[in-house]
């Protein structure tokens, strides 16, 4: 369970890039009140979570149907079958 959490957290930081998005969010909400900024942040997290969830489900369906082995597996099998 913890390995899955760490993997998901690492993926989150690579894909979403929170440190890179923070200045953009701060500049877009510079004149808003603290309560409004908090509400916008919560809404954006919900939207990102839902859209990410549906995107991942779609990718699993699309990539699961292709039945293509990754390149490292193909190259490993090619090396192991040499005579």
C-alpha positions as CSV (number, residue, x, y, z in Angstrom):
1,X,0.0,0.0,0.0
2,X,2.8,2.5,0.9
3,X,4.6,1.6,-2.4
4,X,1.5,2.4,-4.3
5,X,1.1,5.7,-2.5
6,X,4.7,6.7,-3.1
7,X,4.4,5.8,-6.8
8,X,1.2,7.8,-7.1
9,X,2.7,10.8,-5.3
10,X,5.8,10.7,-7.5
11,X,3.6,10.6,-10.6
12,X,1.6,13.5,-9.2
13,X,4.6,15.6,-8.8
14,X,6.0,14.8,-12.2
15,X,2.8,15.3,-14.1
16,X,1.1,18.2,-12.3
17,X,4.3,20.1,-11.2
18,X,2.8,21.8,-8.1
19,X,5.9,24.0,-7.5
20,X,5.6,25.3,-11.1
21,X,1.9,25.9,-10.8
22,X,2.0,27.7,-7.5
23,X,3.3,31.0,-9.0
24,X,0.7,30.9,-11.8
25,X,-2.0,30.4,-9.2
26,X,-0.7,33.2,-7.0
27,X,-0.5,35.6,-9.9
28,X,-4.0,34.7,-11.1
29,X,-5.5,35.2,-7.6
30,X,-3.4,38.1,-6.4
31,X,-6.4,40.4,-6.0
32,X,-8.8,37.8,-4.6
33,X,-9.6,37.4,-0.9
34,X,-8.2,34.6,1.1
35,X,-11.5,32.8,1.3
36,X,-12.0,33.1,-2.5
37,X,-8.4,31.8,-3.1
38,X,-9.1,28.8,-0.8
39,X,-12.4,28.0,-2.6
40,X,-10.6,28.3,-6.0
41,X,-7.8,26.0,-4.9
42,X,-10.3,23.4,-3.5
43,X,-12.3,23.5,-6.8
44,X,-9.2,23.1,-8.9
45,X,-8.1,20.1,-6.9
46,X,-11.5,18.4,-7.3
47,X,-11.5,19.1,-11.0
48,X,-7.9,17.9,-11.5
49,X,-8.6,14.7,-9.5
50,X,-11.8,13.9,-11.4
51,X,-10.3,14.6,-14.8
52,X,-7.1,12.7,-13.9
53,X,-9.1,9.7,-12.7
54,X,-11.1,9.6,-16.0
55,X,-7.9,10.1,-18.0
56,X,-6.2,7.2,-16.3
57,X,-9.2,4.9,-16.8
58,X,-9.3,5.9,-20.4
59,X,-5.6,5.2,-20.9
60,X,-5.8,1.9,-19.2
61,X,-8.6,0.9,-21.6
62,X,-6.8,2.2,-24.6
63,X,-3.3,0.9,-23.7
64,X,-4.7,-2.4,-22.4
65,X,-6.3,-3.1,-25.8
66,X,-3.1,-2.7,-27.7
67,X,-1.3,-5.7,-26.2
68,X,2.1,-4.4,-27.1
69,X,5.1,-5.3,-24.9
70,X,7.3,-2.5,-23.7
71,X,10.7,-2.1,-25.4
72,X,12.8,-3.3,-22.5
73,X,10.9,-6.6,-22.4
74,X,11.3,-7.1,-26.1
75,X,15.1,-6.4,-26.0
76,X,15.5,-8.6,-22.9
77,X,13.8,-11.5,-24.7
78,X,15.9,-10.9,-27.8
79,X,19.1,-11.1,-25.8
80,X,18.0,-14.2,-23.9
81,X,17.2,-16.2,-27.0
82,X,20.6,-15.8,-28.7
83,X,22.3,-19.1,-29.7
